[in-house]
């Protein structure tokens, strides 16, 4: 299992703590440094669509109107901190965020 997020993100910290406490083996990937592999980002965009873009982020607010209107997948690949977090991937399964549905999927 891979958890893609930012180490400064509260939701990411909560997810990692819950997974660790539950004994779920996972690797944490800080997207600011390592990014998200292009194939994972493409699959996540196919799965979640526009919900993958965190429009309340400082990164999004810093974009011009032209940039905001450009291809979302290209923006996400160039700016992985724009992604809503955490993105959790295991095999062909993935969840976005750390709400009840993601918690149920990974913690049972």
FENDABEL-V251225 format. One record per pair of residues at least 24 apart in sequence whose C-alpha atoms are under 8 Angstrom apart, sorted by the first residue. I is the first residue (numbers start at 1). GAP is how many residues later the second one is. D is the distance in whole Angstrom. If there is no record, write none. Layout:
I:GAP:D, I:GAP:D
//
This chain:
1:24:7, 1:25:5, 1:26:6, 1:87:7, 1:88:6, 1:89:4, 1:90:8, 2:24:6, 2:25:5, 2:26:6, 2:27:7, 2:86:6, 2:87:5, 2:88:6, 3:24:6, 3:25:5, 3:26:6, 3:83:6, 3:84:6, 3:85:5, 3:86:7, 4:24:6, 4:25:5, 4:26:6, 4:27:6, 4:32:7, 4:81:7, 4:82:6, 4:83:5, 4:84:6, 5:24:6, 5:25:5, 5:26:6, 5:80:5, 5:81:5, 5:82:7, 6:24:5, 6:25:6, 6:26:7, 6:75:8, 6:79:8, 6:80:8, 9:76:8, 11:74:7, 11:75:7, 11:86:7, 11:87:6, 12:73:7, 12:74:5, 12:86:8, 14:84:8, 15:71:8, 15:83:6, 19:87:8, 19:88:7, 22:85:7, 24:83:8, 31:49:6, 31:50:6, 32:48:7, 32:49:6, 35:45:6, 36:41:7, 36:44:7, 38:39:7, 41:32:8, 41:35:8, 41:36:7, 42:31:7, 44:50:8, 45:28:7, 48:48:8, 51:33:8, 52:31:6, 52:32:5, 52:44:8, 53:29:6, 53:30:5, 53:31:6, 54:28:6, 54:29:5, 54:30:5, 55:27:8, 57:25:7
//
